[in-house]
Amino acid sequence: MRLLFIILFFLLISNQIISQNNPKKIVLEYYSELPYKYISSSDEFTQLEISLFVREISINLLNKFLEDFSKNIEEENGYLVIINLINSNQINIQIPFAINQDKLKSLRESKESFEETCNIILNESYEWILRYI
């Protein structure tokens, strides 16, 4: 019995140590030809269409993050968001985006800080995705 307790205690401690170093991962996948038109597009309509598509991804990213964060509000390790943009030829653009521990702390501070941090995450993800494409 004592040996079982020691083993379970060791597993609990090692799991906590391992999880402290690993951020939670969120994966979002989108099937669209739009990001692949970005490089060759010169007309304003295509640019606007791509911009709206990227804004939609940013909003979905924020919603998915907040949904997961609300279930585990004590999360300390940050989040790694992977956005996969796949076209009809199965060509994949993989965009990593991180939400660090500082942002998680500021989400918990106050309502004003929560709203400000959400806006920062939304804007940073939008800019990051556009730069990455």
N, C-alpha and C positions, 0 to 999 in steps of 0.2 A: 504494500500500500504506500509506504513511504517512498519507494523507488518510483512508483507511478506519479506521485505528487511532484517529485523532483524533475522528472521528465516533462510533465505538463508545464511546470513553472519555467523550465529552460526554454521550451518551445514558445511560450507566451512572451518571454523576454526577447528571444531572438527574432520573433516576428515583429515586435515593436521596433527593434533596432533596424531591421531591414526596411520596414515601411517608412521610417523617418527619412531615408535617403531617396526614396522613389516617389516622384510626383504621380498623382492620379492621371490617367490617360483618358481623353475623350476623342473619339474618331468620328468625323463627319465626312460623308461622301456625297458628291454632286456629279451628275451626269449631264454635261452640257458642252456645246461647241463654242460658247461665248468666250471663255478665257483664251482659247486658241486663236481667236480673231483679233485679240488685243494688239498683238505685235504688228499685224499688217493693216490695222484699221486707221483710216485717216479722217473719216467722216464723223461728224459730231453725234449723229444718231447712234452709231455703233458704240462710240465712247460712252454715251449716256446709258445705253442698254447694259454695257459691261459694268459701269459704275453702280447701277441699280442692283445688278446681280451680286456684286461684291457686298453691297450694303445689306442685302438679304442674308448672305452668308454670315456677316458680322452679327446681325440680329439673332440668327439661329444659334450661333456660337455662344452669345451671351445668354440666351434662354436655356440652352443645354447646360452651360456652366452653372447658372443659378439654380436650375432644377437639381443638379447633383450636389451643389454646395448646400442647398437647403436641407437635404437628407443627411448630410454629414458636415454640420456647421463647425465642428471641432477640427476639421482638416487643417493640417499645419504645413504640409509638404509642397503645396502649390499644385498646379495643373499643367499638363502638357496636352495641347490640343493639336491633333493632326487633321488637316483638311485635305481630302483627296478630290481632285478635279479630274474627272475621267471623260474622254470624248468617245465618239463612236468607233474609233480605231483602237480603243482600249489603251490609249496613251494617257499616262497618269502624271499629273503635277501634284507633288506632295508638299504641302505647306505646313511647317511646324509653327506653333504659336504657344508661348508660355505665359501663364498667369502665376506670378511669384508669390512668396509668402507675405511680402509687404502689402500687396493688394488684398490678400485674404485678411490680414489684420485690420486694415482700414475699412473693410466691409463690416466688421463687427463693432466699430467704434461708435458711430451715431448714424442717424437717418441721413443727415446731410453728407457725411463721409461716404455712406453707402451709395447714395445717388451719384456723387462725384466720381467714385471709383467705377461704378457701372458705365458712366459716360466715357471715362478714360479707357476702359477695356474695349468698349464699342469702337471708339475712334482709333485706338492703336491697332486693333485687329483689322479694321477697314484699310488703314494706311499700309499695314504689313502685307496684307493680301495683294493689294494693288502693286506694291513694290516687288513682291515675289513673282507675280505674273509677268 
